[in-house]
């Protein structure tokens, strides 16, 4: 299945504490992240690009079940379990449950931004437009179970394997609750430090395990309300072997949002980014 997303989405809105039916998410307001409706392709769909009107896992490094819940997690209207009850944090595209519900109302009244109901579109938009990995433009796997989805993404090319498996959950109540990114399912490349859902301060120490040959690891700290990274590690940390530890320190500044995204990537053999992993940290 191939999906190409020739568009850019700027991240928006400050992040607040949030609760959702399978997970929390971070991101922009209902109008802030807007890949438009898709058109049919041979085996997949492709959204047509239009600029947004605002800028905005096994257990994944981003979705560890033992992660601390936000202190204010309470049941949402309609009996939806809070995100924190699953140890999940919001990454993208909505920063609060209120924003997700605002989009639902707009969708119900006028079919606004239907791509939020497509887990594949949301996963690719997160990768290309929030993380900035523009070479990653196809879906390699799709598994949806209830209100959870796992979407494998990769760069185009015969040698490009799956770069990451994105974990998404439905954010809010009802069958039209939008998809929200909460982390990645990691195998040969993991980001285990800082702990998922922990409170982070600058400088941030990031690390995990990697399997590979002549790997070159880069780390960024991002937030939905900023179009550029808050901090980037010096390029680049070497890695390789089988399940070998890696570690790098990243200073950052300008954090406003309640949840930040820490993303580590490696590549350089057949694509700039061949594998990546993300985790979520809190600023308070």
Secondary structure, 3 states (H helix, E strand, C coil): CCCCCCCCCCCCCCCCCCCCCCCCCCECCCCCCCCCCEEECCCCEEECCCCCCCCCCCCCCCCCCCCCCCCCCCCCCCCCCCHHHHCCCCCECECCHHHHHHHHHHHHHHCCCHHHHCHHHHHHHHHHHHCCCCCEEEEEEEEEECCEEEEEEEECCCCCCCCEEEEEEEECCCCCCEEEEEEEECCCECCCECCCCCECCCCEEEEEEEEEEEEEEEEEEECCCCCCCCEECCCCEEEEEEEEEEEEEECCCCCCCCEEEEEEEECCCCCCCCEEEEEEEECC
